[in-house]
């Protein structure tokens, strides 16, 4: 990353799933996109991190930007406490071998069940199959947005990937199906066997519940399966969610559900530092 002469920001903790958006007069969204979110600027993001006592963050390239990575690369070049995850498909003009030096640590793919499917600008599971060797050779890992309904069908492939795979949003579990749901149990097995990492970010699976508490058993099951391959992400700025949840509430819920300060430090500091630093 540029600015190598700067003193590195000491790591107090990572928020491993954030997005930047705008300003749109400088970084416009792609013409073909599935959603048009409000702006979420670098200054707002920095304030959000500071309010939780966190120092580092992972920026996930929004599919609404298509193949325009200028905002992400600009942020990474200017801030040593940020790392990036990009969305790219086969034939991308990007040289994957140069991405680590620019602060990128992973490529993101989507494989979602249901009528909504994947967003415009996303990369599919077939794209992953075609690109995974190049991703691994570049020293990068894979991040996957999937759900517990779709996960069993791709689990054997994920277990054989030549690089780490991080599953976003706790596998988008079905709170009504409970922790014994076969798809969630597949997620637990992948994690427990060291075949996958998981981002602890429960709230998107709890939007129809009166509070976040029904997510606690899912959180506990993942922590018990393998705490060494868990990271936490707020999902700020909560794209396509209205109203936005308070980031501090999400962070405090994570701390309460985790219970142990040493365990929370492992998930907030030690694990993501191994994966993203």
C-alpha positions as a Python dict, from the first residue, in 0.01 Angstrom:
ca = {
    (1, 'X'): (0, 0, 0),
    (2, 'X'): (112, 356, -54),
    (3, 'X'): (223, 563, 238),
    (4, 'X'): (452, 288, 364),
    (5, 'X'): (657, 546, 556),
    (6, 'X'): (358, 616, 782),
    (7, 'X'): (354, 454, 1123),
    (8, 'X'): (111, 162, 1120),
    (9, 'X'): (-210, 202, 1318),
    (10, 'X'): (-198, -22, 1628),
    (11, 'X'): (-461, -294, 1610),
    (12, 'X'): (-733, -259, 1872),
    (13, 'X'): (-991, -465, 1685),
    (14, 'X'): (-1137, -533, 1340),
    (15, 'X'): (-1480, -480, 1190),
    (16, 'X'): (-1457, -729, 904),
    (17, 'X'): (-1756, -635, 688),
    (18, 'X'): (-1816, -275, 581),
    (19, 'X'): (-1893, -90, 259),
    (20, 'X'): (-1809, 258, 132),
    (21, 'X'): (-2042, 442, -107),
    (22, 'X'): (-1971, 779, -264),
    (23, 'X'): (-1952, 1066, -275),
    (24, 'X'): (-2146, 993, -590),
    (25, 'X'): (-2030, 1300, -775),
    (26, 'X'): (-1678, 1155, -759),
    (27, 'X'): (-1748, 780, -737),
    (28, 'X'): (-2076, 717, -925),
    (29, 'X'): (-2254, 383, -908),
    (30, 'X'): (-2275, 151, -1207),
    (31, 'X'): (-2555, 219, -1453),
    (32, 'X'): (-2669, -145, -1428),
    (33, 'X'): (-2728, -225, -1061),
    (34, 'X'): (-2986, -390, -837),
    (35, 'X'): (-3006, -117, -572),
    (36, 'X'): (-2922, 249, -510),
    (37, 'X'): (-2808, 298, -150),
    (38, 'X'): (-2745, 623, 36),
    (39, 'X'): (-2389, 750, 47),
    (40, 'X'): (-2162, 607, 317),
    (41, 'X'): (-1844, 813, 328),
    (42, 'X'): (-1496, 749, 464),
    (43, 'X'): (-1542, 1007, 741),
    (44, 'X'): (-1865, 843, 853),
    (45, 'X'): (-1696, 504, 850),
    (46, 'X'): (-1403, 627, 1058),
    (47, 'X'): (-1642, 775, 1314),
    (48, 'X'): (-1834, 448, 1334),
    (49, 'X'): (-1516, 252, 1403),
    (50, 'X'): (-1400, 499, 1666),
    (51, 'X'): (-1735, 488, 1844),
    (52, 'X'): (-1677, 117, 1909),
    (53, 'X'): (-1312, 141, 2001),
    (54, 'X'): (-1206, -47, 1687),
    (55, 'X'): (-905, 43, 1478),
    (56, 'X'): (-917, -167, 1158),
    (57, 'X'): (-1179, -263, 902),
    (58, 'X'): (-1240, -472, 592),
    (59, 'X'): (-1412, -293, 304),
    (60, 'X'): (-1621, -517, 79),
    (61, 'X'): (-1667, -384, -275),
    (62, 'X'): (-2042, -328, -330),
    (63, 'X'): (-2187, -498, -638),
    (64, 'X'): (-2361, -167, -721),
    (65, 'X'): (-2018, -41, -835),
    (66, 'X'): (-1983, -319, -1090),
    (67, 'X'): (-1622, -339, -1207),
    (68, 'X'): (-1531, 14, -1097),
    (69, 'X'): (-1293, -28, -804),
    (70, 'X'): (-1173, 331, -787),
    (71, 'X'): (-1338, 413, -453),
    (72, 'X'): (-1205, 100, -285),
    (73, 'X'): (-853, 143, -417),
    (74, 'X'): (-855, 511, -323),
    (75, 'X'): (-955, 429, 35),
    (76, 'X'): (-698, 151, 66),
    (77, 'X'): (-418, 372, -65),
    (78, 'X'): (-499, 648, 182),
    (79, 'X'): (-561, 446, 501),
    (80, 'X'): (-327, 183, 643),
    (81, 'X'): (-598, 48, 877),
    (82, 'X'): (-819, -73, 591),
    (83, 'X'): (-814, -392, 385),
    (84, 'X'): (-1030, -478, 86),
    (85, 'X'): (-1245, -752, -66),
    (86, 'X'): (-1332, -710, -432),
    (87, 'X'): (-1591, -862, -664),
    (88, 'X'): (-1441, -973, -995),
    (89, 'X'): (-1538, -1223, -1261),
    (90, 'X'): (-1340, -1430, -1513),
    (91, 'X'): (-1174, -1207, -1771),
    (92, 'X'): (-1124, -921, -1526),
    (93, 'X'): (-849, -683, -1639),
    (94, 'X'): (-718, -678, -1282),
    (95, 'X'): (-385, -846, -1222),
    (96, 'X'): (-471, -1064, -924),
    (97, 'X'): (-103, -1097, -840),
    (98, 'X'): (-79, -725, -757),
    (99, 'X'): (-383, -706, -530),
    (100, 'X'): (-220, -793, -198),
    (101, 'X'): (22, -505, -239),
    (102, 'X'): (-279, -277, -286),
    (103, 'X'): (-443, -393, 36),
    (104, 'X'): (-687, -649, -110),
    (105, 'X'): (-712, -983, 68),
    (106, 'X'): (-1002, -1166, -98),
    (107, 'X'): (-1243, -1199, -386),
    (108, 'X'): (-1614, -1224, -309),
    (109, 'X'): (-1870, -1450, -475),
    (110, 'X'): (-2243, -1504, -425),
    (111, 'X'): (-2456, -1818, -431),
    (112, 'X'): (-2798, -1739, -288),
    (113, 'X'): (-3120, -1936, -293),
    (114, 'X'): (-3466, -1793, -344),
    (115, 'X'): (-3629, -1570, -599),
    (116, 'X'): (-3394, -1278, -539),
    (117, 'X'): (-3085, -1466, -651),
    (118, 'X'): (-2763, -1272, -693),
    (119, 'X'): (-2742, -898, -744),
    (120, 'X'): (-2632, -742, -1072),
    (121, 'X'): (-2257, -695, -1063),
    (122, 'X'): (-2196, -992, -834),
    (123, 'X'): (-1976, -1293, -914),
    (124, 'X'): (-2131, -1640, -910),
    (125, 'X'): (-2029, -1979, -778),
    (126, 'X'): (-1941, -2079, -1136),
    (127, 'X'): (-1710, -1777, -1152),
    (128, 'X'): (-1550, -1900, -832),
    (129, 'X'): (-1489, -2245, -981),
    (130, 'X'): (-1315, -2088, -1280),
    (131, 'X'): (-1105, -1842, -1080),
    (132, 'X'): (-1017, -2018, -757),
    (133, 'X'): (-674, -2145, -862),
    (134, 'X'): (-571, -1795, -969),
    (135, 'X'): (-710, -1654, -644),
    (136, 'X'): (-508, -1903, -441),
    (137, 'X'): (-192, -1846, -646),
    (138, 'X'): (-223, -1472, -577),
    (139, 'X'): (-221, -1536, -201),
    (140, 'X'): (-583, -1432, -163),
    (141, 'X'): (-882, -1603, -7),
    (142, 'X'): (-1248, -1638, -106),
    (143, 'X'): (-1544, -1471, 63),
    (144, 'X'): (-1888, -1614, -7),
    (145, 'X'): (-2234, -1472, 42),
    (146, 'X'): (-2461, -1774, 59),
    (147, 'X'): (-2737, -1911, 281),
    (148, 'X'): (-2811, -2228, 470),
    (149, 'X'): (-3058, -2345, 207),
    (150, 'X'): (-2797, -2331, -70),
    (151, 'X'): (-2493, -2429, 137),
    (152, 'X'): (-2532, -2812, 143),
    (153, 'X'): (-2517, -2828, -236),
    (154, 'X'): (-2180, -2655, -253),
    (155, 'X'): (-2023, -2774, 74),
    (156, 'X'): (-1806, -3048, -86),
    (157, 'X'): (-1660, -2795, -328),
    (158, 'X'): (-1591, -2545, -49),
    (159, 'X'): (-1417, -2810, 159),
    (160, 'X'): (-1175, -2878, -127),
    (161, 'X'): (-1083, -2518, -213),
    (162, 'X'): (-708, -2451, -231),
    (163, 'X'): (-744, -2133, -26),
    (164, 'X'): (-946, -2025, 279),
    (165, 'X'): (-1316, -1947, 236),
    (166, 'X'): (-1498, -1701, 460),
    (167, 'X'): (-1878, -1734, 473),
    (168, 'X'): (-2055, -1403, 525),
    (169, 'X'): (-2346, -1321, 756),
    (170, 'X'): (-2332, -1650, 951),
    (171, 'X'): (-2460, -1831, 645),
    (172, 'X'): (-2783, -1626, 646),
    (173, 'X'): (-2937, -1880, 882),
    (174, 'X'): (-3313, -1941, 908),
    (175, 'X'): (-3405, -1843, 1263),
    (176, 'X'): (-3740, -2024, 1241),
    (177, 'X'): (-3570, -2350, 1137),
    (178, 'X'): (-3346, -2338, 1443),
    (179, 'X'): (-2991, -2452, 1495),
    (180, 'X'): (-3074, -2813, 1399),
    (181, 'X'): (-3157, -2703, 1045),
    (182, 'X'): (-2948, -2922, 808),
    (183, 'X'): (-2806, -2621, 628),
    (184, 'X'): (-2692, -2454, 949),
    (185, 'X'): (-2548, -2782, 1072),
    (186, 'X'): (-2352, -2801, 746),
    (187, 'X'): (-2208, -2459, 824),
    (188, 'X'): (-2115, -2576, 1174),
    (189, 'X'): (-1938, -2881, 1030),
    (190, 'X'): (-1739, -2681, 776),
    (191, 'X'): (-1631, -2444, 1048),
    (192, 'X'): (-1561, -2716, 1303),
    (193, 'X'): (-1346, -2912, 1058),
    (194, 'X'): (-1146, -2602, 972),
    (195, 'X'): (-1282, -2598, 615),
    (196, 'X'): (-1437, -2252, 644),
    (197, 'X'): (-1422, -1927, 833),
    (198, 'X'): (-1745, -1752, 934),
    (199, 'X'): (-1827, -1385, 984),
    (200, 'X'): (-2040, -1337, 1295),
    (201, 'X'): (-2306, -1094, 1175),
    (202, 'X'): (-2650, -1211, 1279),
    (203, 'X'): (-2887, -919, 1238),
    (204, 'X'): (-2983, -973, 871),
    (205, 'X'): (-3129, -1310, 969),
    (206, 'X'): (-3328, -1147, 1250),
    (207, 'X'): (-3507, -863, 1072),
    (208, 'X'): (-3849, -1024, 1134),
    (209, 'X'): (-3787, -1086, 1503),
    (210, 'X'): (-3875, -831, 1775),
    (211, 'X'): (-3513, -822, 1896),
    (212, 'X'): (-3178, -986, 1833),
    (213, 'X'): (-3197, -1245, 2111),
    (214, 'X'): (-3318, -1536, 1888),
    (215, 'X'): (-2977, -1521, 1720),
    (216, 'X'): (-2786, -1609, 2036),
    (217, 'X'): (-2807, -1992, 1995),
    (218, 'X'): (-2668, -1966, 1640),
    (219, 'X'): (-2382, -1750, 1762),
    (220, 'X'): (-2310, -1993, 2045),
    (221, 'X'): (-2310, -2296, 1814),
    (222, 'X'): (-2049, -2136, 1589),
    (223, 'X'): (-1830, -2024, 1878),
    (224, 'X'): (-1837, -2375, 2024),
    (225, 'X'): (-1754, -2530, 1685),
    (226, 'X'): (-1429, -2342, 1622),
    (227, 'X'): (-1355, -2001, 1777),
    (228, 'X'): (-1022, -1978, 1591),
    (229, 'X'): (-1189, -1925, 1252),
    (230, 'X'): (-1446, -1663, 1345),
    (231, 'X'): (-1437, -1291, 1276),
    (232, 'X'): (-1699, -1023, 1341),
    (233, 'X'): (-1857, -772, 1104),
    (234, 'X'): (-2114, -498, 1161),
    (235, 'X'): (-2221, -493, 792),
    (236, 'X'): (-2215, -111, 808),
    (237, 'X'): (-2384, 80, 641),
    (238, 'X'): (-2649, -193, 623),
    (239, 'X'): (-2729, -175, 254),
    (240, 'X'): (-3100, -216, 171),
    (241, 'X'): (-3195, -212, 542),
    (242, 'X'): (-3430, 63, 663),
    (243, 'X'): (-3401, 181, 932),
    (244, 'X'): (-3034, 115, 991),
    (245, 'X'): (-2955, -74, 1312),
    (246, 'X'): (-2735, 112, 1559),
    (247, 'X'): (-2378, -15, 1512),
    (248, 'X'): (-2308, 13, 1884),
    (249, 'X'): (-2607, -212, 1957),
    (250, 'X'): (-2475, -477, 1719),
    (251, 'X'): (-2128, -459, 1873),
    (252, 'X'): (-2257, -475, 2229),
    (253, 'X'): (-2474, -774, 2134),
    (254, 'X'): (-2168, -953, 1997),
    (255, 'X'): (-1980, -888, 2321),
    (256, 'X'): (-2273, -1005, 2536),
    (257, 'X'): (-2325, -1324, 2334),
    (258, 'X'): (-1954, -1405, 2333),
    (259, 'X'): (-1934, -1356, 2707),
    (260, 'X'): (-1561, -1397, 2754),
    (261, 'X'): (-1322, -1105, 2709),
    (262, 'X'): (-1031, -1330, 2595),
    (263, 'X'): (-1261, -1501, 2344),
    (264, 'X'): (-1392, -1168, 2217),
    (265, 'X'): (-1033, -1050, 2171),
    (266, 'X'): (-954, -1364, 1973),
    (267, 'X'): (-1244, -1294, 1736),
    (268, 'X'): (-1190, -917, 1714),
    (269, 'X'): (-810, -904, 1705),
    (270, 'X'): (-618, -1230, 1672),
    (271, 'X'): (-822, -1411, 1406),
    (272, 'X'): (-878, -1119, 1167),
    (273, 'X'): (-517, -1010, 1201),
    (274, 'X'): (-411, -1355, 1074),
    (275, 'X'): (-661, -1336, 789),
    (276, 'X'): (-640, -974, 676),
    (277, 'X'): (-320, -805, 801),
}
